[in-house]
C-alpha cells in the first residue's frame, strides 16, 4: 500500500505519523469486518480526527466521545464515579474503563481511549506528559502508561500516535 503524505495529500490534524497509522488500521478493520470507537480526554478528538481524515473511514469508524470534563466520563462512558473521586481522571484503570465504555456504548469491536496531562500544569497529582492509553476488545483491555516530553501540542500529537500504535498492534494479533 502507498500512503501519500505531503503535497497533494490532505494533512491530518494529528500529524503525518497518525495519518499513516490510521490508514493501516482502517485497512485491517475493513478487511476483518470490524469497527472502532474512541473515547478521548487528553487528545480532545484528535484520535477521531486522525481516523476520519482517511477516505472511507465510515466503513469501520463508529464514532467518538470527547469526555474532557471528569463527570462526563461517568455519565457517558460508565467510568466508576468512586474511582474518579479517589484517583482522578489521570489513572490507568480510568483509561481502561473509558475504552470499554465507548466500545460497548457505541457497539464497536474495539474501543480506544486517551487520558492524561498535556499541560501547562500538572493534574490529578500527575506531571505534565503523563498519558494513559487503552484499547478494549471483547476478550481483553490493554492499557499503557507513557511519559512524554514536549509542549502541549507535541504531547497530544504523540499520545494520538501511541494510541493508534497500540490499536494497530492489537489488530496485528488478530488473524484475518
C-alpha positions in Angstrom: 0.0 0.0 0.0 1.2 3.5 -0.8 0.3 6.3 1.5 0.6 9.8 0.0 1.8 12.3 2.6 2.9 15.7 1.5 1.9 17.8 -1.5 -1.4 16.6 -2.9 -2.4 14.7 0.3 -4.7 16.1 3.0 -2.7 16.7 6.2 -4.0 15.0 9.3 -4.9 17.3 12.2 -2.9 14.8 14.4 0.2 14.7 12.1 1.6 12.6 9.3 2.5 9.7 11.6 -1.0 9.4 12.9 -2.3 9.5 9.3 -0.1 6.6 8.2 -1.2 4.6 11.3 -4.8 5.4 10.6 -4.6 4.1 7.0 -3.2 0.8 8.2 -5.8 0.5 11.0 -8.7 1.2 8.8 -7.5 -1.3 6.1 -7.2 -4.0 8.7 -10.6 -3.2 10.3 -12.4 -3.2 7.0 -10.6 -6.5 5.9 -11.8 -8.2 9.1 -15.3 -6.7 9.2 -14.5 -4.9 12.5 -15.2 -1.4 13.8 -13.6 1.0 16.3 -14.9 3.8 18.6 -12.9 6.3 20.6 -13.1 8.0 24.0 -10.9 10.9 24.4 -9.9 13.3 27.1 -6.3 14.4 26.7 -6.4 14.3 22.9 -9.7 16.2 22.6 -10.9 14.5 19.4 -7.6 14.1 17.6 -7.7 10.3 17.5 -11.2 10.5 15.9 -9.9 13.2 13.5 -6.9 11.1 12.5 -9.2 8.2 11.7 -11.8 10.2 9.9 -9.3 12.1 7.8 -9.0 8.9 5.8 -11.5 8.5 2.9 -13.8 5.5 3.5 -13.3 5.6 7.3 -17.1 5.3 7.8 -16.9 1.6 6.9 -15.0 0.9 10.2 -15.3 4.0 12.4 -18.4 4.0 14.6 -17.8 7.3 16.4 -16.1 9.1 19.3 -16.9 10.7 22.6 -14.8 13.6 24.0 -15.2 13.5 27.8 -12.9 16.3 28.8 -15.0 17.0 31.9 -14.4 14.3 34.5 -18.1 13.8 35.4 -18.8 13.0 31.7 -16.6 10.0 31.9 -19.2 8.6 34.3 -22.3 9.9 32.6 -21.4 9.0 29.0 -18.9 6.1 29.4 -19.8 4.4 32.7 -16.5 5.1 34.4 -16.9 4.4 38.1 -17.5 7.7 39.9 -15.9 6.5 43.1 -12.7 5.6 41.2 -12.6 9.0 39.6 -13.2 10.7 43.0 -10.4 8.7 44.6 -7.8 8.7 41.8 -8.8 11.4 39.4 -9.1 11.1 35.6 -5.4 10.5 35.0 -5.2 6.9 36.2 -4.7 3.7 34.1 -7.9 2.0 35.2 -9.8 5.1 34.0 -8.4 4.7 30.5 -9.4 1.0 30.6 -12.9 1.9 31.7 -13.2 4.6 29.0 -12.1 2.2 26.3 -14.5 -0.5 27.5 -17.4 2.0 27.9 -17.0 3.5 24.4 -16.7 0.1 22.8 -19.9 -1.2 24.4 -22.0 2.0 24.2 -21.1 2.7 20.5 -21.3 -1.0 19.5 -17.8 -1.3 18.2 -15.4 -4.3 18.0 -12.6 -2.1 19.5 -12.6 0.8 21.9 -9.6 3.2 22.2 -9.2 5.7 25.0 -6.8 8.5 26.0 -6.5 10.4 29.3 -3.5 12.3 30.7 -1.9 15.7 31.3 -0.9 17.9 28.3 -0.1 20.9 30.5 0.8 23.5 31.1 0.2 22.4 34.8 0.2 19.0 36.4 -3.2 17.5 37.1 -4.5 14.8 39.4 -1.1 14.7 41.0 0.5 13.6 37.7 3.2 15.5 35.9 2.8 17.1 32.5 3.4 14.5 29.8 1.8 11.6 31.6 -0.6 9.8 29.3 -2.7 6.6 29.7 -3.9 4.9 26.6 -6.1 1.9 26.3 -7.5 -0.5 23.7 -10.5 -2.7 24.5 -11.8 -5.7 22.7 -14.5 -8.2 23.9 -11.8 -10.5 25.3 -9.4 -8.1 26.9 -8.4 -4.5 27.5 -4.8 -3.4 27.3 -3.5 -0.2 29.0 -0.2 1.6 28.5 1.2 4.4 30.5 3.6 6.7 28.7 5.7 9.6 29.8 6.1 12.2 27.0 8.2 15.3 26.7 7.4 18.5 24.7 4.9 21.2 24.7 1.1 20.7 24.9 0.7 20.2 21.1 3.6 17.7 21.0 2.3 15.7 24.0 -1.2 15.4 22.4 0.2 14.5 19.0 2.5 11.8 20.5 -0.4 10.5 22.5 -2.5 10.0 19.3 0.3 8.2 17.6 0.9 5.9 20.6 -2.9 5.2 20.9 -3.1 4.3 17.3 0.0 2.3 17.5 -1.4 0.3 20.4 -4.6 -0.4 18.4 -2.6 -1.4 15.3 -0.6 -3.8 17.5 -3.8 -5.3 18.9 -5.1 -5.7 15.3 -1.9 -7.4 14.4 -2.7 -10.1 16.9 -5.9 -10.9 15.1 -5.8 -13.3 12.1 -7.9 -12.2 9.2 
